[in-house]
Amino acid sequence: MQYMTVKQASERWGISDRRVRLLCSEGRVEGAIQKGRSYLIPADALKPIDGRSLRGKDIPEQYAAFFASIDGMKAELDRRRSLTSGELKRLQDEFLVEFTYNSNAIEGNTLTLQETALALEGVTIGKKPLKDHLEAVGHRDAFLYVVSLVSDKVPISERIIREIHSLVLMDRPEDKGVYRRIPVKIMGAHHEPPQPYLVPVQMEGLVADLHRGNRHTIETAALFHLNFEGIHPFIDGNGRTGRLILNLMLMQAGYPPIDVKFADRRKYYACFDSYYWDSDASPMVNMVGEYVRERLSQYLNLLKD
């Protein structure tokens, strides 16, 4: 492993030598080795996040180190050079195909990853339902709309949620953007969504609570996702819409969007069971956080000094 000195870390992180030594002595620099009165620090070590950035946040002890680690990676990414517009577009295009494939596959879409990419280019895949093609296009348009909302700094509201859903369900004009009017059951789930007459009230409360909370963004986004899917406000498209809103919340706070993998669907579904059976949101919080950390790591590897 390559190491840097306290002085080199000080210059890289923009803080004093004394502050670097203090962080090392407190065990906040992962992998740091003490040599006499000084330290050797892994060359790829990230600057520990300033604890003051989390002040005022209601962060449970179980998440404190986890969130600090993620925010340390985010701070390091912000410090490094920016990606060019061309690089950003390439990464966004690649993410969009994978996100569309995985999110739709979780809900039963039969297009493969390669077929999804072709469908988004306007190619018709033989022997595959038109519905699957339209779902791919609708999800793409919904994600691009989410990106525009982030750029324009538009706050989340019931209207925005309905508009995202309208794009997701572009092939169902009678249902898009409309709260369900009949009772539903989620196949295989241990939770029964509320009766239709309660949906508007619960959605209003869910959005209001979002703007009143003082939690870390990752916990807020995970809890919103759990409760949104529990309300199941639409007759169809709730999962895809919920994951788009999850990404909207993350991106609004400066985190990269995440892609819940089709291969992880059992683990993903288990998060809902933990919440509605045991009132334990931690599996979903941890899953979202790990996905965010994975994406940040990918960006940091691209931007190595």
N, C-alpha and C positions, 0 to 999 in steps of 0.2 A: 504493500500500500504506500502511496505517496503522501507526504505530509507537508504542511506549511508551518511557518513560525507564527508566534503571537503577533509579531509586527506585520507579517504578510496578511494574516486574517484581519487585523485592524484596518489595513488599507483597503482590503476587498470589501469588508462589511461597513466601512465608514464610521467606525467607532474607535474609542481610545484603546491603547494597549491594556491599560488597567481594567477597562470594562471586559475585554476579551478574557483576561486572566480570571476575573471574578466569575464570568459565565462558566469557564472551565472548572473552577473550584466548586461551583454549585452543581456540577454534573449535567449542565444544560447543553454542552457541546458533545454530541455523540461521537465516540471513538477517540476523544482527546486523551493523550498520554502525558502524565507529569514527568518532567525531567528536571530535577533539582527544583529551582524556584519558578521555572517556566513550564511550557507545555508544547507538545507536538500535536498538531491538529490535522485530521485527514483533509487532503487537498480538496475533496469534493464536499466537505462539511457545509451545511447550511447555517446561516446566521440565525440563532435562536430568536423567536419572535419576542418583541417587547411586550412584557406582561401588561403594560398600560393599555395596549390595544384591545384587551379583553375586559378592561374595567367597565363596570356598569352592566355587563352582560350576566344573565342568570344562567351560569354554566354548571351543571352537576359535576361533582368531583370525578365521576367515572369517565367523563369525556374531556377533562381539562387538558391532560397531556396529549391526547389524540388530536384535539382541535388545535392546540399550540403547534404540533408537528405539521399539520396541514397548512396552517397559516404561515408557518416559517417557510415552507416550500413556495407558497404564493408570494410572499414578500421577496424571496430570492428571484422568482420569475419576473416580478415587477422591476427588479433591479437590473436584470440583464437586458441586452439589446432587444429592440422590438423586431418582430417578424415583418417581412415586407408584405405588401398587399397581395402579391402573387403567392407567397408562401402561405399566408392566412387562407386564401381562397382554396388552395390545394388541400390543406388540412381540413377545411370546412366541408369541401366536397366529399372527401374520403369518409369523414365522420358521418355526414348526412346519409350516405348509402348504407353504412353499417348500422346506424341508429334506426333508419327506416326498416331495414331487414329485420333486426332483432325485435324491435317494438311490435311490428306486425306479426312476426312469427310467434311471439308469445301469445297472440290472440288467435292463432290458427291459420294465418296466411301461408300459402304453400309455395310462394316464390322463394327460390334460393337466393343467396347473396349476389351471385352473378346475374341471375334473372332480375333481381330488384334493380341492379345498376342499369341493365338494359331497358327495363320498363320506364325508369326515370329519364331515359334518353328518347323515349317515344317508341321503342321497339315492342311489338306485340309478341308475347311468348305463346307458341302453339300449345294447345291442350291445357292451358291454364285459364281459370275463370276471369271474366272481365272484372269482376269484383276485386280480385287480388291486384290487378293492374291499377284500378282506381284507388284502392287503399294506399298503394305505394305513392301515387301522385298526390293524393290528399295529405298524407303524412309529410311529404316533402314541402308542400306549400305551407302547411301549418308550422313547420320548423322555421322556414324562411320568414314567416310572419312573426314568430317569437323573436328571431334575430332583430327584426325591425323594431319590435317593442322595446328591446334592450337598448338599441341605439337611440331611440326617441325618449327613453326613460319614462315609459308609460307604466303607472302602477297597476298591480293586479286588481281586478274587479270582477263582479259577476258578468258584466258585459264582455270583458276580455276573455273570460273562460268560455262563454257561449260562442264567441267568434272563433276561438281556437277549435272548439268542437265542430263548428260548422265546416271548417276546412277538412278536418279529419274525416267527417262523414259526408263528403261531397257527393257520394253516390246515393245518399238517402235524403233527398230534399225535404221530405215530410217530417224527418226526425232531427235534422241537424240544428244544433243550438237550442233545442227545446227540452225542458225538463220532462222526465218521464211522467206518464199519467196512469201507469199501472204498477202493481207490486212486482218485484223481481226477486229471484234467488240467484246467488252466485254459485255455480256448480263447483262442488268440492270444498267450498268454504264453510267455516263454522260460524259465520256471522250473517245475519239476515238484515239487509238494508231497510231503512225506514219506509213507512207507507208513503205513497206519492204526495199526499197532502202536506207531509212534513218536509219534503225536499226543499222547497223555496226558503222556508224558515231556517233550516239547518245550513243551507248554503250561505245565506246571509250572515249567519253567526260565524261560520267558518272563515269567511273573508274578513269580517270585522275583527276576529281574534288574531288574524294574521298581522293586521296593522297595529294591534295593541301589544303584541308580544315583545319580549326583550331577550330572546334566546339567541344563541349562535345560529347563523344562517343554515348550517347543515342540519342541525336539530330541527329548526323551524320548517325547513323544506321536507324533511322526512316525516314529521308529524302531520303536516298538511297533506302529504301524499297518502298516508295511512287513513286519515279521516275523510279525505275526498273519495277514495275508493270505497270506504265504508258507507258513505251516503249513496254512492252509485247514482248520481243525479240524472244520467241520461239512459235511454233504453239500450244504447250500444255505443262503443267507442270510448268508454270510461278509462280503460287502461292506457290506451294511446294518448288520450287527452291528459290524463294525470301525469304521465311521464314527461310530456311536453311542458306542463306547468312546473313540474319539479325542476326541469332545466331552465325555465324562465327565471325562477327564483334564484338558482345558483348563478346564472349569468348576470343577473341584475346586481349581484354582490361581488362580481369580478372573478368568480370561479369558472372553470371550463365546464361545458355541458358533459353529462355522463351518458353512457350507453349500457343499460341493463341488458346483459347478454341472454339470448334464448337458452344457452347452455346452463345458465344460473337460475332458470325459472323456478325450480323446486325450492331453492334457497330463498328466492324472492317471495314466493307464495307463503313459505314458512314464516316470513317476517310478519305477514298479516295475521297468521294464526297466533303468533306470540302476542301480538298487540290485542287482539279481540278475545283471546282465551285468558291470557295472563296479565293484561294491561302493561305489557313490557314493550316499549318502543325501541329499546336498544339494538335489537337485531337489524332493524331498518336504518337506524341512525348510523350504525357501524357499516352497513352495506353501502349506503350512500357515500359516507366518508372515505371508505376504501376505494370506491370508484373515482372519487375526486382526486385522491392521492395518486392513484395510478395515472390519471390524465395529466396531473401536474408533473409527475416524473417523466412522462413522455415529452412534454414541452421542454423541461429542463435539459434532458438529454440532447434535444435538438439544438439547444442554445448554449452548449458548453463553451466556456471562454477559451 
